[in-house]
Amino acid sequence: MSLTTLRRVEVEERIGKEGATLTPAERRVAEVVLAQPQLVAFGTVADLAEAAGSGAATVVRLASKLHYDGFTELQSAVQRGLARQLRPAAERIREPAASDSISRHLDLEIDNVASTLRSLDVEALDDLVSHIAHPSHRVHLLSGDASLGVAQQWLGELSALREHVGLIEGNDVAVQRMLAHMEPVDTVIAIDLRRYDRWVVDAVKSCSARGAWIAAVTDSLLSPLAAHADRTFTVAAAGGGPFDSHVGTLALANLVIAGVASRLRTEATHRLDRAEEAWRESGSLTDR
């Protein structure tokens, strides 16, 4: 990746890409960068080091690993991106509206899709498609409240292509019952962004303990979902209003589902034909 390209990549994405190479001390600093961007934007090397319980040298090493020319450049990048951090909606709604909202949203959403798809690892994508398309693997969707609509989109389209696709949801009794029947050959797709639903994190840990294969769709390789996943897919979710955007997550879903449809072409064609016949006979759909 060229230096010019790197400069266009968000701080969060750089941390995600380099997450596996970070030492424990560097990881603590990276976690502070993600959790307290204001401290990084307006503080000093010493402030960041103290918050992370590390030394100033560790902060500088992290900046270098993230391809920044020292702490000052890292700080500048955080300052530029601060308005796009995944902060609570209660904070973002207090911000003044953009004067050219259409252009701003267009830029944000195009960047969300481009950043999400460009960050994909081809091998990881193929691995996810293979697990979803495998006939002996049940597929379970697991999602935080904010991304539930996206998970239901995955659920509906995957269910149209193959059998045994379900959504883990409900009260604690229902969720624990579903988790109790998790098997090592099962595939779990966990979707959630910072700030994560605690029950989702706990459910992912439980699925991992039962030997299920887990794909995390989240905002960073430092996400608690990623810590228990076999494959992690980072999505960009910058929103122009008080809420996060799920356009990048949907773009990833479209790509994955297209790959599954290609792998399961014969079976999927048969299932779609039967559905079309049922809709036609029942008059369920109309063009007028």
N, C-alpha and C positions, 0 to 999 in steps of 0.2 A: 504494500500500500504506500502510495507516495505521500510526502509531507503535505502537499496541497489537499489531498483527499482526507488525510487525518485531521486537518484543521476544521473540516466540515462535520466531523463526527462528534456527537455529544459526549460530554464528560462521562455520563452514565454508561454509554456504550463502550467507551474505551476501558472503563473499569470492568465491564462485563467480558470484553474480549481478553483482557489480561488476567482475569480473576484466578485462573488455575496456576499462574506463575507467581502469585504474590506470596510473600512470607507471612506468617501469622501477624507480625507487627505491622507490615504494610497493609494487610487486610483490615486491621483495626482502624488504620488511618483512612482507608477507602470507605469503610462503613460510616465514619464521621463525615466524610465528604458528601456521601449520599444522604445521610440523615440530617445534617446541619449545614446546608449550603450557605446560609447567611454567615456562619462563623468563618467559613473559608473565604467568602467574598469580601468580608470587612475586617477579618482578623489578621493575625501574623502567623509565621511558621511556628512560633512558640505556642500560640493559642491552639493551633491544630494539633501539635504534638502533645500538649497537655491533655486535651480532650480525648485523645486516643490512647493516652498512657504510654507514649513512645517518645523517641528522641527526634530532634530536628533533622538529623541525618536520614532518618526513616522517611520523613515527609519528602525530603528532596529526592530520595531514591524512588519513591512512588511516583512523583511527578515525572521523573525520567522514564520509568517503565510505561507510563501512559503517553509517552512521546511528547511531553512538554519540555520547553527549555527552562526548567527550574520552577520554583513555587510561584513566581510572579506571573508566568504565563498560565499556569493552572488556575490561579486566582482570577485572572482576566476572563478565562473561559467560563468559570463558574458565575462570574458577574454577568456575562452576556446571556447565559442560559438560565439565570435565576428566575426570571418571569415564567419559564416553561417547566419548572420543577413540578413534580406530582404532589402538590400541597393540598390540604383539605379544601373541599368546595366552600366551606364557611369562610375561608380566608380569601380564596380567589374571587368570590362574588363581590367583594368589596373593592376590587380594582376597577378603575375607570374603563369604560368601553372603548374599543379601538375606533378611530375615526373612519377607517376603511375596513370594516369587518369582513367583507367578502374576500378581499385580497389577502387579508391576514389568515383567514381560515383556509383559503385555498393553499397558501404556502405551508401552513402547518400540516394539513392533511396529506399533501403530496410528500412532504418530508417524512411524515409518519410511515407511509407506505414504503417509500424508497429506503429509509433507514432500516425498517424491519426486514425487508426482502434482501437488501444488500448484505445484511449481517448474517444471513443464513449460511450454515455449513452444509455443503451438498451431501456429505456422508451422513450427517445427523438427520437431514431431511429424508434421505432414502431409508434410513433405519426406522424412522417413525412411520413412514408409509408402509413399510414391510410388516411392522408389528400390527398396524391397524388392518391391513389386508389379509393377514394370516387367518385362515378359517377356524383354527382351534383356539384363537385368542378372543376372549370376551373383551369388549372395550367399554371402559367406564369414564364418563366425564365428571370432573370435580371442579367446582368454581366458587369463587367469592361472590358476594351479593352484587357488586358493581358490574361484574362481567358475566352475570348469569344469562343475559340475553344472547351474548356471543356463544356461550356454551350450548344453549338451546339450538342455535343455528348449526353448530357442529353436530349436535345430536340428531336433528331432523334430517340433515343431508346424508350423514353416515348411515342412519337407519334405512334410508331409501336404497342404499347400495349393498348392505349386508345385514345379517341377523346379529342378535346378541350385542346391541349397543344400548347402554343405559346411563342415566344421570344419578349420581349420588346426591341425595337431597333429603330434606325433611327435618324432623326434630332429632334430638340426640339418640332416641331409641331406634328410629328408622335408620339413621346413618350407621350406628354401631352394628345393626343387623346386617346391613349391606357389606360393611367391612369384614364382618365375621366370615362371610362366604367368599372373600377374595382368595384367589388361587395364584400360584407362582406363574401360570401361563397367561394371566390376565394382563391387559394393557390399560394404564390409567393416564388420562390427559388432564393435568391440573392447571387451571387458569386463574391467575390472580396477580394484582399489581400492588405495589407499595401504597398504602398501608394495608397489610394482609389480614384477611379474616383468620382469627386464631384457630377456629375449628377446621379450616381448610389445611393449615399447616399441620395440625395434629393428625388429620386424616391421611395426609401424604406420608407422614412418619409411620402410621399404622400400615398403610399399603406397602411401604418399603419393607417393614418388618415381616410382612407376609410373603415377600419375595416377588411382588408384582413388578412389571416393567413400567417405569414412570417417565413421562415426558412433561416437563414443566414449561408452560407458556407464561412468561413473567417479564419483569422489567430489567433484571440484571442477573448475572451469574452469582452475585452475592445474595440473592433472594433466598429466604429460608426454604422455599420450594426447591430451588436448585440444589440445595445441600443434600437432598434425598432423591434426586432425579437421575435417571440413566442418561437422559438427553435434555438439554435446556435450550429453549428458543426465546431470545430476547426481543421484545416488541417496543416500539416507540409509541408513546401515548400522550404527547403534548396536546392540551386542549386550549382552544381560544376563549373558553368561558370557565365557569367554576368546576366543570367536570372533566375527567380524563376522556380522551378519544379512544374508541375501539376500532377505528378504521384499519390501523395496522394489523391488529389481531384478526380481523375479518379477512384481510388480504392474505395472511398466513393460512387461515382456514381454507380459503378458496384454493390456494396452491396445494395444500395437503390433500384435500378432498378430490381434486382433479387427478392427483397421483394415485389415490386409492381407486378411483373409478377406472383408471387405465389398467391397474393390476387386476381388477375384478370384472373386466369388461363383460365376459360371458354371463356370470352370475348376476351382475348389476343390470345388464340389459334385460334379462328375464324378469327381474324384480320390478324394474321400471315399466316394462310392458304390461305386467299384471296390474300395476297401480293405475296406469293409463286406461286400461280396459274397465276397471272398476269405476273410475271417475266418469268415464263415458257412459256406462250403463246406468249409473245413478244420477247423472246430470249434476254432479257436485260442482263442476266448474262451468263458467259461462264467459263469453266474450262480449256480452251485451246486457 
